[in-house]
Amino acid sequence: MQNQTINPVVKNNRIEYLDILRGIAIMFIFTANIPFFSGLWFVNADSNLREINCATDEIFNYIMYVLVDGKFYSIFSLLFGIGCTIQFNNVTSHNKAFARFFRRRMFWLLVFGLIHLFLLWPGDILTLYALLGFFLIWFIKKSNKTLLVTAIILILAPIVNWAFIYFTGIFYPETYFQLSTNIYQHFGMPVIEMNGHLQPNIVAFLTNTNLPDFFKMSLGNAFIRIGMILEEGRIFKVFGIFLLGIWAGRKILNENLLNNIPFLRKSLLIGILLGLPMNFIRGYIEFFSVKNVSLEILHILTYAFGTVPLAMAFAAGIALLYKRKVSFLNWFKPVGKMALTCYLTQTIISIIIFYGFGFNQTGKYGFTIVMLIALTIFVLQVILSKLWLNYFKFGPMEWIWRQLTYGKKLTLKR
């Protein structure tokens, strides 16, 4: 009964910049995910599956790796923390308990995420966000100093995670990688041998034409995702950025941060000066060097020290453009308002286009064409989201999530 007097943030109280930034993040997260959906990560340019390669493929791949990889899910994580602060203010302004409300919100996000992760897309981020969201409740009232110090420690913690694995030889994520292989073998799904180990055959998964087999392999793929998150130490980094988001949310709501032009300019400059060189070095190591232990350490360090600063520079730069009333930014607003719906439909559309039981386009296109496909899909999402919001208050998934969270029926039509 307690939640029945709490209402979602209404249109007039929404911060447009956050919707714009969320829409931009959704676009670039999709460009980072579609290489998996399309089979680009698993099919070489000279494979017999490939039909079109472009001279620009490697150039665009390098640019995306340097400027996009890791940056926009970092921005999305920042937005998650900011959203938590906004929800905290909304709930507590009604003299209601925030923890109960937010646990309910995270529970239903976790349900969506688990369905997405285990049945559709092993790269799901909703499950991780929901699980970490439960712990975010403990930090919502912490001081700004505690938030910032803890955030910095956690953002750099993946370095310690890598060092632990490397120097102790205890590769603890192996349990989950092995579990994925065991699931494939249990269901008689194809596996391949790489580096002396059996592992799921992802190309066979993408080109599979049998729907029941797709769900069997998806179950195994989910554990690959869990293993990769643990191996990368992503849990620490994401939670650290959540804490930065709580801090930023307070500054936006209480100190008018988005009108603090000197601060935004300073954040843009520092983020570029620190983040851009680090990411160019990381890109050089990934694309042009022969791997060894020293370079692997440098690769980890440049990711840890370069990704978040560059992501924050992008966020600050977009804020400055927003203050200048750059009109094209408004095109991202509808997608930002329907972020959950658009994120999930990107999975469904990609499966239909690329997977074997869809139009079976797996591995047929190089990087340039795949990015053009991603941008085309996103433009369609922009148009459809704008049309949808002309008639409805929320996106369909947002509407379902809000009703489950607030525990009451909400009117969808305007």
C-alpha positions as CSV (number, residue, x, y, z in Angstrom):
1,M,0.0,0.0,0.0
2,Q,2.9,2.3,0.7
3,N,3.9,2.6,-2.9
4,Q,0.5,3.5,-4.1
5,T,0.9,7.2,-3.3
6,I,4.3,7.5,-5.1
7,N,4.1,8.5,-8.7
8,P,6.6,8.4,-11.6
9,V,8.5,11.6,-12.4
10,V,6.2,13.6,-14.6
11,K,7.1,15.2,-17.9
12,N,7.5,18.7,-16.6
13,N,10.0,17.5,-14.0
14,R,12.2,15.5,-16.3
15,I,15.7,16.8,-17.1
16,E,15.9,16.8,-20.9
17,Y,19.6,16.6,-21.0
18,L,19.5,13.2,-19.3
19,D,17.0,11.8,-21.8
20,I,19.3,13.1,-24.6
21,L,22.4,11.6,-23.1
22,R,20.6,8.3,-22.5
23,G,19.4,8.2,-26.1
24,I,23.0,8.8,-27.4
25,A,24.3,6.1,-25.0
26,I,21.7,3.6,-26.3
27,M,22.8,4.3,-29.9
28,F,26.5,3.7,-29.2
29,I,25.9,0.7,-27.0
30,F,24.1,-0.8,-29.9
31,T,27.1,-0.1,-32.2
32,A,29.2,-1.9,-29.6
33,N,26.9,-4.9,-29.4
34,I,26.1,-5.5,-33.1
35,P,29.5,-7.0,-33.9
36,F,28.3,-10.0,-31.8
37,F,24.8,-10.1,-33.3
38,S,26.2,-9.9,-36.9
39,G,28.9,-12.5,-36.3
40,L,31.6,-9.9,-37.0
41,W,33.6,-10.9,-34.0
42,F,33.7,-14.5,-35.0
43,V,33.9,-14.6,-38.8
44,N,37.2,-13.5,-40.5
45,A,37.2,-11.2,-43.5
46,D,38.4,-14.1,-45.7
47,S,35.7,-16.6,-44.4
48,N,33.5,-18.2,-47.0
49,L,30.5,-16.7,-45.1
50,R,31.7,-13.1,-45.8
51,E,30.1,-11.5,-48.9
52,I,31.0,-7.8,-48.6
53,N,34.2,-6.3,-47.2
54,C,35.0,-2.6,-47.5
55,A,38.4,-0.8,-47.5
56,T,37.2,1.3,-44.5
57,D,36.4,-1.7,-42.3
58,E,39.7,-1.6,-40.3
59,I,39.7,2.2,-40.0
60,F,36.2,2.3,-38.6
61,N,36.9,-0.6,-36.4
62,Y,39.9,1.1,-34.9
63,I,38.0,4.4,-34.4
64,M,35.1,2.7,-32.7
65,Y,37.5,0.8,-30.4
66,V,39.3,4.0,-29.4
67,L,36.3,6.3,-29.0
68,V,33.3,4.0,-28.3
69,D,34.3,0.7,-26.7
70,G,33.5,0.9,-22.9
71,K,32.7,4.6,-23.0
72,F,28.9,4.6,-23.5
73,Y,28.0,1.8,-21.2
74,S,30.1,3.9,-18.7
75,I,27.8,6.8,-19.5
76,F,24.8,4.5,-19.2
77,S,26.1,3.4,-15.8
78,L,26.5,7.1,-14.7
79,L,22.9,7.8,-15.8
80,F,21.8,4.8,-13.7
81,G,23.3,6.4,-10.6
82,I,21.9,9.8,-11.4
83,G,18.5,8.2,-11.9
84,C,18.8,6.5,-8.5
85,T,19.3,10.0,-6.9
86,I,16.3,11.4,-8.7
87,Q,14.2,8.5,-7.6
88,F,15.5,8.9,-4.0
89,N,14.4,12.5,-4.0
90,N,11.0,11.7,-5.5
91,V,10.2,8.9,-3.0
92,T,11.5,10.6,0.1
93,S,9.7,13.8,-0.8
94,H,6.5,11.8,-0.2
95,N,7.8,10.6,3.2
96,K,8.1,7.1,1.9
97,A,10.8,4.5,2.4
98,F,13.2,4.5,-0.5
99,A,14.8,1.1,0.1
100,R,11.5,-0.8,-0.3
101,F,10.6,1.1,-3.5
102,F,14.1,0.6,-5.1
103,R,14.3,-3.1,-4.2
104,R,11.0,-3.6,-5.9
105,R,12.2,-1.6,-8.9
106,M,15.5,-3.6,-9.1
107,F,13.6,-6.9,-8.6
108,W,11.6,-6.4,-11.8
109,L,14.6,-5.1,-13.7
110,L,16.3,-8.3,-12.6
111,V,13.4,-10.4,-14.0
112,F,13.7,-8.6,-17.3
113,G,17.4,-9.0,-17.3
114,L,17.5,-12.7,-16.6
115,I,15.0,-13.4,-19.4
116,H,17.1,-11.3,-21.7
117,L,20.4,-12.9,-20.6
118,F,19.4,-16.6,-20.6
119,L,17.0,-16.6,-23.5
120,L,18.1,-14.0,-26.0
121,W,21.3,-12.0,-25.6
122,P,24.4,-13.0,-23.6
123,G,25.7,-9.4,-23.6
124,D,22.8,-8.3,-21.4
125,I,23.5,-5.4,-19.0
126,L,20.2,-5.3,-17.2
127,T,21.0,-8.3,-14.9
128,L,24.2,-6.8,-13.7
129,Y,22.7,-3.4,-13.2
130,A,19.8,-4.8,-11.2
131,L,22.0,-7.0,-9.0
132,L,24.3,-4.1,-8.2
133,G,21.3,-1.8,-7.7
134,F,20.3,-3.7,-4.6
135,F,23.7,-2.7,-3.1
136,L,23.4,0.9,-4.3
137,I,20.8,1.4,-1.6
138,W,23.5,1.3,1.0
139,F,25.3,4.3,-0.5
140,I,22.4,6.6,-1.3
141,K,22.9,8.6,1.9
142,K,26.7,8.5,2.0
143,S,28.7,11.7,1.9
144,N,30.0,13.0,-1.4
145,K,33.6,12.4,-0.2
146,T,32.8,8.7,0.5
147,L,31.1,8.3,-2.8
148,L,34.0,9.8,-4.8
149,V,36.8,7.9,-2.9
150,T,34.9,4.6,-3.1
151,A,34.2,5.2,-6.8
152,I,37.8,5.8,-7.7
153,I,38.9,2.7,-5.8
154,L,36.3,0.6,-7.5
155,I,37.0,2.0,-11.0
156,L,40.7,1.0,-10.6
157,A,39.9,-2.3,-9.0
158,P,39.9,-4.3,-12.3
159,I,43.7,-3.8,-12.3
160,V,43.9,-5.6,-9.0
161,N,41.5,-8.3,-10.3
162,W,43.8,-8.9,-13.3
163,A,46.9,-9.0,-11.1
164,F,45.3,-11.5,-8.8
165,I,44.4,-13.8,-11.6
166,Y,47.8,-13.4,-13.3
167,F,50.2,-13.7,-10.4
168,T,48.3,-16.3,-8.4
169,G,47.3,-18.4,-11.4
170,I,43.8,-18.7,-9.9
171,F,41.5,-18.2,-12.9
172,Y,38.3,-18.1,-10.9
173,P,36.0,-17.3,-13.8
174,E,36.9,-20.6,-15.4
175,T,34.1,-22.2,-13.5
176,Y,31.5,-20.3,-15.5
177,F,33.3,-20.8,-18.9
178,Q,33.4,-24.5,-18.2
179,L,29.8,-24.5,-17.2
180,S,28.8,-23.0,-20.5
181,T,30.7,-25.8,-22.3
182,N,29.1,-28.4,-20.1
183,I,25.6,-27.1,-21.0
184,Y,26.4,-27.2,-24.7
185,Q,27.6,-30.8,-24.4
186,H,24.7,-31.8,-22.2
187,F,22.2,-30.7,-25.0
188,G,24.4,-32.1,-27.8
189,M,25.2,-28.6,-29.1
190,P,28.4,-28.0,-31.2
191,V,31.7,-27.1,-29.4
192,I,35.1,-26.4,-30.8
193,E,38.7,-26.7,-29.4
194,M,40.7,-23.6,-28.9
195,N,44.0,-23.4,-27.0
196,G,43.6,-26.9,-25.8
197,H,40.1,-26.3,-24.3
198,L,36.6,-27.1,-25.5
199,Q,34.3,-24.2,-25.7
200,P,30.9,-23.3,-27.3
201,N,30.9,-22.8,-31.1
202,I,29.4,-19.3,-31.3
203,V,29.3,-19.3,-35.1
204,A,27.2,-22.5,-35.0
205,F,25.0,-20.7,-32.5
206,L,24.5,-17.6,-34.8
207,T,23.9,-19.7,-37.9
208,N,21.6,-22.2,-36.2
209,T,18.2,-22.6,-37.8
210,N,16.5,-24.5,-35.0
211,L,14.6,-22.4,-32.4
212,P,14.7,-24.9,-29.5
213,D,18.5,-25.3,-30.1
214,F,18.8,-21.5,-30.0
215,F,17.4,-21.4,-26.5
216,K,19.6,-24.4,-25.3
217,M,22.8,-22.6,-26.6
218,S,21.6,-19.3,-25.2
219,L,21.5,-20.8,-21.7
220,G,25.2,-21.8,-22.1
221,N,26.1,-18.5,-23.6
222,A,24.8,-16.7,-20.5
223,F,27.5,-18.3,-18.4
224,I,30.2,-17.1,-20.8
225,R,28.9,-13.6,-20.1
226,I,29.2,-14.2,-16.3
227,G,32.7,-15.5,-16.7
228,M,33.7,-12.5,-18.9
229,I,32.3,-10.0,-16.4
230,L,34.3,-11.6,-13.6
231,E,37.4,-11.8,-15.7
232,E,37.2,-8.1,-16.6
233,G,36.4,-7.0,-13.1
234,R,33.5,-5.2,-14.6
235,I,31.4,-5.5,-11.4
236,F,33.8,-3.1,-9.6
237,K,33.9,-0.6,-12.4
238,V,30.2,-0.4,-13.0
239,F,29.4,0.0,-9.3
240,G,32.1,2.7,-9.0
241,I,30.4,4.6,-11.9
242,F,27.0,4.2,-10.2
243,L,28.5,6.0,-7.2
244,L,29.8,8.8,-9.4
245,G,26.3,9.0,-10.8
246,I,24.8,9.4,-7.3
247,W,27.3,12.3,-6.7
248,A,26.5,13.8,-10.1
249,G,22.8,13.5,-9.5
250,R,23.1,15.5,-6.2
251,K,25.1,18.2,-8.0
252,I,22.5,18.4,-10.8
253,L,19.6,18.6,-8.5
254,N,21.0,20.6,-5.6
255,E,23.8,22.7,-7.2
256,N,22.6,23.3,-10.7
257,L,25.6,21.5,-12.2
258,L,24.3,21.5,-15.8
259,N,24.4,25.3,-15.7
260,N,28.0,25.4,-14.3
261,I,29.7,26.0,-17.7
262,P,33.3,26.4,-16.3
263,F,33.0,23.0,-14.5
264,L,31.6,21.4,-17.7
265,R,34.4,22.9,-19.8
266,K,37.0,21.7,-17.2
267,S,35.6,18.2,-17.2
268,L,35.6,18.1,-21.0
269,L,39.3,19.3,-21.2
270,I,40.6,17.0,-18.4
271,G,38.7,14.0,-19.8
272,I,40.1,14.5,-23.3
273,L,43.6,15.2,-22.1
274,L,43.7,12.1,-19.9
275,G,41.3,9.8,-21.7
276,L,42.2,10.3,-25.4
277,P,45.9,9.4,-25.2
278,M,45.2,6.4,-23.0
279,N,42.7,5.1,-25.5
280,F,44.9,5.7,-28.5
281,I,47.6,3.7,-26.7
282,R,45.1,0.9,-25.9
283,G,44.0,0.9,-29.6
284,Y,47.6,0.7,-30.8
285,I,48.2,-2.3,-28.5
286,E,45.0,-4.1,-29.6
287,F,45.5,-3.5,-33.4
288,F,49.1,-3.1,-34.2
289,S,51.3,-4.8,-31.6
290,V,52.4,-8.3,-30.9
291,K,51.0,-9.3,-27.5
292,N,53.2,-10.0,-24.5
293,V,52.8,-9.7,-20.7
294,S,54.1,-6.1,-20.5
295,L,51.7,-4.9,-23.2
296,E,48.9,-6.8,-21.6
297,I,49.5,-4.9,-18.3
298,L,49.6,-1.7,-20.3
299,H,46.4,-2.6,-22.0
300,I,44.7,-3.1,-18.6
301,L,46.1,0.2,-17.3
302,T,45.1,2.3,-20.2
303,Y,41.6,0.9,-20.1
304,A,41.3,1.5,-16.4
305,F,42.7,5.1,-16.5
306,G,41.4,6.1,-19.9
307,T,37.8,4.8,-20.4
308,V,35.9,6.6,-17.6
309,P,37.7,10.0,-18.1
310,L,36.8,10.0,-21.8
311,A,33.3,8.9,-21.1
312,M,32.9,11.8,-18.7
313,A,34.4,14.2,-21.3
314,F,31.7,13.0,-23.8
315,A,29.0,13.6,-21.1
316,A,30.3,17.1,-20.4
317,G,30.7,17.9,-24.1
318,I,27.1,16.8,-24.8
319,A,26.0,19.0,-21.9
320,L,27.7,22.0,-23.3
321,L,26.1,21.4,-26.7
322,Y,22.8,21.1,-25.0
323,K,23.3,24.4,-23.3
324,R,24.0,25.9,-26.7
325,K,20.6,24.5,-27.8
326,V,22.0,22.4,-30.6
327,S,18.7,21.2,-32.1
328,F,19.8,17.8,-33.5
329,L,20.3,16.6,-29.9
330,N,16.5,16.6,-29.5
331,W,16.3,13.6,-31.9
332,F,17.8,11.4,-29.2
333,K,15.3,12.5,-26.6
334,P,12.5,10.0,-27.5
335,V,14.9,7.0,-27.4
336,G,16.2,8.2,-24.1
337,K,12.7,8.2,-22.7
338,M,12.1,4.7,-24.1
339,A,15.6,3.4,-23.3
340,L,14.5,0.0,-21.9
341,T,12.2,-0.7,-24.8
342,C,14.7,0.4,-27.4
343,Y,17.5,-1.6,-25.8
344,L,15.4,-4.8,-25.8
345,T,14.0,-4.3,-29.3
346,Q,17.6,-3.9,-30.6
347,T,18.2,-7.5,-29.5
348,I,15.0,-8.8,-31.2
349,I,15.6,-6.9,-34.5
350,S,19.3,-8.0,-34.6
351,I,18.3,-11.6,-34.0
352,I,15.7,-11.5,-36.8
353,I,18.2,-9.9,-39.3
354,F,21.4,-11.9,-38.5
355,Y,20.6,-15.3,-36.9
356,G,20.1,-18.5,-38.8
357,F,16.4,-18.9,-38.0
358,G,15.9,-15.3,-39.1
359,F,17.3,-13.8,-42.3
360,N,20.6,-15.6,-41.7
361,Q,22.9,-12.7,-42.4
362,T,25.6,-13.9,-39.9
363,G,29.1,-13.0,-40.9
364,K,28.2,-11.7,-44.4
365,Y,29.3,-8.1,-43.9
366,G,32.4,-6.3,-42.8
367,F,32.6,-3.6,-40.1
368,T,31.4,-0.7,-42.3
369,I,28.2,-2.3,-43.5
370,V,27.4,-3.6,-40.0
371,M,27.7,-0.1,-38.6
372,L,25.5,1.3,-41.3
373,I,22.9,-1.4,-40.5
374,A,23.1,-0.4,-36.8
375,L,22.6,3.3,-37.5
376,T,19.7,2.5,-39.8
377,I,18.0,0.5,-37.1
378,F,18.6,3.3,-34.6
379,V,17.2,6.0,-36.9
380,L,14.1,3.8,-37.3
381,Q,13.9,3.6,-33.5
382,V,14.2,7.4,-33.2
383,I,11.3,7.9,-35.7
384,L,9.1,5.2,-34.1
385,S,9.8,6.4,-30.5
386,K,8.9,9.9,-31.4
387,L,5.6,8.7,-33.0
388,W,4.8,6.4,-30.1
389,L,5.3,9.2,-27.5
390,N,2.9,11.5,-29.5
391,Y,0.1,9.1,-28.4
392,F,1.5,7.4,-25.2
393,K,3.1,8.6,-22.0
394,F,5.7,5.8,-21.7
395,G,7.4,3.2,-23.8
396,P,5.7,-0.2,-23.6
397,M,8.4,-1.8,-21.4
398,E,8.7,1.4,-19.3
399,W,5.0,1.2,-18.7
400,I,5.1,-2.4,-17.6
401,W,8.1,-1.7,-15.4
402,R,6.6,1.3,-13.8
403,Q,3.3,-0.5,-13.0
404,L,5.2,-3.3,-11.4
405,T,7.4,-0.9,-9.4
406,Y,4.7,1.4,-8.2
407,G,2.2,-1.4,-7.6
408,K,-0.7,0.3,-9.4
409,K,-2.2,0.6,-12.9
410,L,-0.9,3.6,-14.8
411,T,-2.6,5.2,-17.8
412,L,-0.6,4.6,-21.0
413,K,-2.5,6.8,-23.4
414,R,-2.0,10.6,-23.4
